[in-house]
Amino acid sequence: MGEKLQWATLKNFPWMVFFVAIFIWIAIAGANYYYQLQGGFTGTGLLFPISVIYPNQFLWSGFVFAFLFLLTGIFAFRYSEKLNVYLLFLIAIVLVVFGNLSQGNFDIAFLQPFYLKGRQYYTDAINITDGTIWLRDFTKNLENFQLHTRTHPPFVTLLHHWILQISNLEMLAISFFAIGCLSFPIFYKILDYLGFEELRKKWMLLLFAVIPSVNIYLLVSIDSLVLTSTLIFLLGFARIFHQNKIDVWSFLFIFSGLLLTNLITFSGLFLFAFLGCFSFYFLLKGKWNFVWLSVMNTVLFVLSFLLIYATTGYNHLETFLQASHSENPDGFRLFHQPFIYFVTRMEDIGEIFLFLSFGFLAVFFSKKSGTEVFENPKINILFFSAISALSAMLLTGAYGTGETARACLFLVPYFLILLKDINSNQFKILFFLCLFQTFGMQMIGNFYW
């Protein structure tokens, strides 16, 4: 009877959508590859939509860690009901560590992303002698910096500098990872505020740790810091929905997430776009409370950067305009490279989907009973506000260089919370499909940005 039940469960999963998603990926990737071999230029890499991937060194230690990742994921999910949440936080961290140690060793997984290619923030950070002067003159010297430094606010590079001043590269890597790992308890609290049942919260925490984008990019990436700060922002909205009112803590969470995110990435504009979409929805319903919330956050944000300018001489707006010009020197790509604009938009969306996993896409696009993902009105408001905000950014030509699985890591929680009410059996299959896809991706290549 048990075997029949398991077979029925497997049969009910939306396998057709799963395989169609894989087929579409292979077809588009193949067409892109063939076109480029014929001398065409699409503005994307050869392995569409993956923008950055390098083959792994085949080290036995990497195989061992990859299988430890797989076994840890299987057993943690199987016994999650019996494990307390603090142990699950630790297991989530271990899953990320094991997944990345599939590259082979500590140096490859933790340190090489900083120094190997010589064009990271680290390269500029080790050349800073006086952080105050460097910050003051940042905009003036922008074009002399490495690619990543000149397309981000200076506080990213300064953070590297400050940590290196008191420690070493190993501690820099561990510090970044530790900040990124704060996303686990914050995400868990968001799930609690949104009314997830206890076992589903535990499952979601494990899924969050093994989903390809999070498992690959949570380690020593600036975008893991962005994930943590944007989750603080989302925590404020989840708290408002939970309490059905805006209180001081909700406001502080939203403002803190907004400010911290914009200090380290210009993608923080996503949060402003989110506020606009979210407020507009409630404005159409005749409710002004979120409009005033957005206005107050914006005013405080502007005052904060005016204070930074007055005390340091750093002009955030001027830097943003120069960084935008540096990344798109010819202006809006739709007007001068419409074909490349279109293909790179497909790449951006495709990479987000691929790194969410084919299992997730099967559930997300399925119409089968038990896979309903748009059943909760509050979650729908959060999700569609996020998607509308990102869509607006993509239409402006943002993420012209791809790498959205990393650069849009902050989007993952908005997709995952849609799984609140899907059938438990469907969730189990989704988890294992996701686990095995991440296992394969971590074994095959590294995705240094």
JOMOHU-V494764 format. One record per backbone hydrogen bond with DSSP energy under -0.5 kcal/mol. CO is the residue of the C=O (numbers start at 0). NH is the residue of the N-H. E is the energy in kcal/mol with one decimal. If there is no record, write none. Layout:
BEGIN
co,nh,e
CO,NH,E
CO,NH,E
END
This chain:
BEGIN
co,nh,e
0,4,-2.3
1,5,-2.4
2,6,-2.5
3,7,-2.4
4,8,-2.3
5,9,-2.5
6,10,-2.4
7,11,-1.7
8,12,-0.6
9,12,-0.9
12,14,-2.8
13,17,-1.8
14,18,-2.8
15,19,-2.3
16,20,-2.5
17,21,-1.6
18,22,-2.6
19,23,-2.8
20,24,-2.1
21,25,-2.6
22,26,-2.7
23,27,-2.7
24,28,-2.7
25,29,-2.7
26,30,-2.3
27,31,-2.6
28,32,-2.5
29,33,-2.6
30,34,-2.5
31,35,-2.1
32,36,-2.1
33,37,-1.6
34,39,-2.3
35,38,-1.6
45,47,-0.6
46,49,-2.2
48,50,-0.5
53,445,-2.8
56,58,-1.7
58,62,-1.5
59,63,-2.3
60,64,-2.4
61,65,-2.4
62,66,-2.3
63,67,-2.0
64,68,-2.3
65,69,-2.0
66,70,-2.7
67,71,-2.6
68,72,-2.3
69,73,-2.2
70,74,-2.7
71,75,-2.5
72,76,-1.9
73,77,-2.1
74,78,-2.2
76,79,-0.9
78,81,-1.2
78,82,-0.9
79,82,-0.6
83,87,-1.7
84,88,-2.1
85,89,-1.7
86,90,-2.4
87,91,-2.6
88,92,-1.9
89,93,-2.5
90,94,-2.5
91,95,-1.6
92,96,-2.3
93,97,-3.2
94,98,-2.3
95,99,-2.1
96,100,-2.5
97,101,-0.6
98,101,-0.6
99,102,-1.9
100,103,-1.9
104,108,-2.3
105,109,-3.2
105,110,-0.9
106,110,-1.0
106,111,-2.9
110,113,-1.9
110,114,-1.4
111,115,-2.6
118,147,-0.9
119,122,-0.7
119,123,-0.9
120,123,-0.6
120,124,-2.9
121,125,-2.2
123,126,-1.1
124,127,-1.4
129,133,-2.6
130,134,-2.3
131,135,-2.1
132,136,-2.3
134,137,-1.1
136,140,-1.9
138,141,-1.0
140,143,-2.1
141,144,-1.7
145,149,-2.4
146,150,-0.8
148,151,-1.1
152,155,-1.2
153,157,-2.4
154,158,-1.9
155,159,-1.6
156,160,-2.3
157,161,-3.2
158,162,-2.1
159,163,-2.6
160,164,-1.7
161,165,-0.8
162,165,-0.7
162,166,-1.2
167,171,-1.9
168,172,-2.4
169,173,-2.3
170,174,-2.6
171,175,-2.2
172,176,-2.2
173,177,-2.6
174,178,-2.2
175,179,-2.4
176,180,-2.2
177,181,-0.7
178,181,-0.9
179,182,-1.6
180,183,-1.6
180,184,-0.6
181,185,-1.7
182,186,-2.6
183,187,-2.3
184,188,-2.1
185,189,-2.1
186,190,-2.3
187,191,-1.9
188,192,-2.5
189,193,-2.0
190,195,-2.4
191,194,-1.4
196,200,-2.2
197,201,-1.7
198,202,-2.4
199,203,-2.6
200,204,-2.0
201,205,-1.9
202,206,-2.7
203,207,-2.7
204,208,-1.3
205,209,-1.3
206,210,-1.9
210,214,-2.7
211,215,-2.4
212,216,-2.2
213,217,-1.9
217,219,-0.6
220,223,-1.5
220,224,-0.8
221,224,-0.6
221,225,-1.8
222,226,-2.0
223,227,-1.8
224,228,-2.4
225,229,-2.7
226,230,-1.8
227,231,-1.5
228,232,-1.5
229,233,-2.4
230,234,-2.4
231,235,-1.3
232,236,-1.0
233,237,-2.5
234,238,-2.4
235,239,-1.7
236,240,-2.2
237,241,-2.1
238,242,-2.6
239,243,-2.0
239,244,-1.0
244,246,-0.7
246,250,-2.2
247,251,-2.6
248,252,-2.6
249,253,-2.3
250,254,-2.7
251,255,-2.8
252,256,-2.5
253,257,-2.1
254,258,-2.8
255,259,-2.8
256,260,-2.0
257,261,-1.8
258,262,-1.3
259,263,-0.8
260,263,-0.9
260,264,-1.6
262,154,-0.5
264,267,-1.3
265,268,-1.6
266,269,-2.4
267,270,-1.3
267,271,-0.8
268,272,-2.4
269,273,-2.6
270,274,-2.4
271,275,-2.3
272,276,-2.5
273,277,-3.0
274,278,-2.7
275,279,-2.2
276,280,-2.0
277,281,-1.6
278,282,-2.3
279,283,-2.0
280,284,-0.7
281,286,-2.9
282,285,-1.8
285,287,-0.5
287,291,-2.3
288,292,-1.8
289,293,-2.2
290,294,-2.5
291,295,-2.7
292,296,-2.1
293,297,-2.4
294,298,-2.6
295,299,-2.3
296,300,-2.2
297,301,-2.5
298,302,-2.4
299,303,-2.1
300,304,-1.9
301,305,-2.0
302,306,-2.1
303,307,-2.0
304,308,-2.2
305,309,-2.4
306,310,-1.9
307,311,-2.4
307,312,-0.6
307,313,-0.6
308,312,-1.6
313,315,-0.7
314,318,-1.9
315,319,-2.5
316,320,-2.2
317,321,-2.2
318,322,-3.0
319,323,-2.4
320,324,-1.9
321,325,-2.4
322,326,-2.0
323,327,-2.1
327,330,-2.0
331,334,-1.3
331,335,-0.8
332,336,-3.4
336,340,-2.7
337,341,-2.2
338,342,-2.5
339,343,-2.7
340,344,-1.5
341,345,-1.9
342,346,-2.3
343,347,-2.4
344,348,-2.2
345,349,-3.0
346,350,-2.6
347,351,-1.6
348,352,-2.2
349,353,-2.8
350,354,-2.2
351,355,-0.6
352,355,-0.9
352,356,-0.9
353,356,-0.7
354,212,-2.1
356,360,-1.9
357,361,-2.2
358,362,-1.6
359,363,-3.0
360,364,-2.4
362,365,-0.7
367,370,-1.7
369,422,-3.1
374,376,-0.6
375,379,-2.4
376,380,-1.9
377,381,-1.8
378,382,-2.9
379,383,-2.9
380,384,-1.7
381,385,-2.0
382,386,-2.6
383,387,-2.2
384,388,-2.1
385,389,-2.6
386,390,-2.6
387,391,-2.0
388,392,-1.7
389,393,-2.7
390,394,-2.4
391,395,-1.2
392,397,-2.0
393,396,-1.4
398,401,-1.5
402,405,-0.6
402,406,-3.1
403,407,-2.4
405,408,-1.6
407,410,-2.2
408,411,-1.5
410,413,-0.7
410,414,-1.2
411,414,-0.8
411,415,-2.5
412,416,-2.2
414,417,-1.3
415,418,-2.3
416,419,-1.2
417,420,-0.5
418,421,-0.8
422,426,-2.3
423,427,-2.2
424,428,-1.8
425,429,-2.5
426,430,-2.8
427,431,-2.1
428,432,-2.5
429,433,-2.3
430,434,-2.7
431,435,-2.5
432,436,-2.0
433,437,-2.4
434,438,-2.3
435,439,-2.3
436,440,-2.6
437,441,-2.9
438,442,-1.6
439,443,-2.1
440,444,-2.0
443,55,-2.0
445,53,-2.6
END
